[in-house]
Amino acid sequence: MSDELYDALGVKKTATAEEIRKAYRAMAKKYHPDLNPGDAKAEETFKKVQGA
């Protein structure tokens, strides 16, 4: 994982798999397009989280 991907999830490079999984789920839920209709920034953030 590159540093950019860790940044997208808001975790440190030394994060465990469980920490990464929890961060992913929280970020995906927070920025999901269905929960943020019409918010382009949330959609872009969601795409970055999906890529991580």
Contacts in CASP RR format, 6 or more apart in sequence:
PFRMAT RR
TARGET T0000
AUTHOR 0000-0000-0000
METHOD contacts of the structure
MODEL  1
MSDELYDALGVKKTATAEEIRKAYRAMAKKYHPDLNPGDAKAEETFKKVQ
GA
1 13 0 8 1.000
1 52 0 8 1.000
3 13 0 8 1.000
5 51 0 8 1.000
5 52 0 8 1.000
6 12 0 8 1.000
6 13 0 8 1.000
6 15 0 8 1.000
6 52 0 8 1.000
8 27 0 8 1.000
8 48 0 8 1.000
8 49 0 8 1.000
8 51 0 8 1.000
8 52 0 8 1.000
9 20 0 8 1.000
9 23 0 8 1.000
9 24 0 8 1.000
9 27 0 8 1.000
9 49 0 8 1.000
9 52 0 8 1.000
10 23 0 8 1.000
10 27 0 8 1.000
11 19 0 8 1.000
11 20 0 8 1.000
11 23 0 8 1.000
15 23 0 8 1.000
24 49 0 8 1.000
24 52 0 8 1.000
27 45 0 8 1.000
27 46 0 8 1.000
27 49 0 8 1.000
28 46 0 8 1.000
28 49 0 8 1.000
28 50 0 8 1.000
29 35 0 8 1.000
31 42 0 8 1.000
31 43 0 8 1.000
31 45 0 8 1.000
31 46 0 8 1.000
31 49 0 8 1.000
32 42 0 8 1.000
32 46 0 8 1.000
33 39 0 8 1.000
33 42 0 8 1.000
33 43 0 8 1.000
33 46 0 8 1.000
35 42 0 8 1.000
36 42 0 8 1.000
36 43 0 8 1.000
END
